[in-house]
Amino acid sequence: MSRTEQRRQAQRARLRAAEAATFAYYGVATVTEELVIADPPLTTRVVRVGTGTPTVLFHGGGMTSTVWAPLVAHLPGRALHLVDLPGCGLADPYDHGEVDLARHQAAFVGAVLDALGLQRASVIGASMGGWYALRAALARPERITSATLLTAPALALPGARMPVPMAVPGTWVGRRMAASTRPPSARMTRRVLLMIGGEGSVATAPEALFDALGAAMALSATSAATLDICRWRTPHPHLQVTGAELAACEVPMLLLWGEEDVVQPPEAGRWAASMLPQGRCEVLPGGHGLWFDQPQRCGELVTAFLREVDP
């Protein structure tokens, strides 16, 4: 086994151990399984929580499904499927290269539903995961019962700006970091999340969660460096969703936005909701890690929305 593969295996073990401790801290029982995806062809994993109506969750870029731990206990009556994005967490590494991002995002969500044996399902996404959920709702509405975007969907909407900590992986500095033998510590991960998510994202979370996310950042670094979505902090316009696309989307959609979201202010969420035929936007105190700030309130709003559109 090469030294690179040894480091990768060590981080995977670190992630699994820290993830188990994190879900135990929140009192959440989980079952973790590999998930073989057809498009793109790769193996990822799904963390299953609860029983009831199926709902699929997609985390933010460079993260892993552990990030949902503060929220899932507040989503009763749902069979939650927490899926790692390509190149993230315990998914296979992924070279985004010349990938058509919009097609890739919609195809991945559809392939996940296929792998889970679901013809249709409600989806929940945060940040980059919200971008995936949004693209799937636009391109494959027959597969998406509803979409919930928790925080700004990364750079999907006009006017978004990449926060500096999120922009670094695509630079030469990020590529150097990806090749580093020193993965981020829990303490360093906490600092990064503080810059991205705000004070609420780190105030009450256990150390095990930051250890899990530090391992996820190490595992995703090489794949993240291949993702060309912006020039420094400015998104490529052709990758963003237009008002016309939103206006043509009939999928019921809930946008939960933090008042201090560092990616985009709440006005963007209100604009998107106004364009959507079945869109609504709720603004809460908090930042880009909104479900860390207010897990119970986020859970209440999402649960009420899902009971209405996907009983």
Secondary structure, 3 states (H helix, E strand, C coil): CCHHHHHHHHHHHHHHHHHHHHHHHCCCCCEEEEEEECCCCEEEEEEEECCCEEEEEECCCCCCHHHHHHHHCCCCCEEEEEECCCCCCCCCCCCCCCCCHHHHHHHHHHHHHHHHCCCCEEEEEECHHHHHHHHHHHHCCCCEEEEEEECCCCCCCCCCCCCHHHHHHHCHHHHHHHCCCCCCCHHHHHHHHHHHHCCHHHHCCCHHHHHHHHHHHHHHHHHHCCCCCEECCEECHHHCCCHHHHHCCCCCEEEEEECCCCCCCHHHHHHHHHHCCCEEEEEECCCCCHHHHCHHHHHHHHHHHHHHHCC
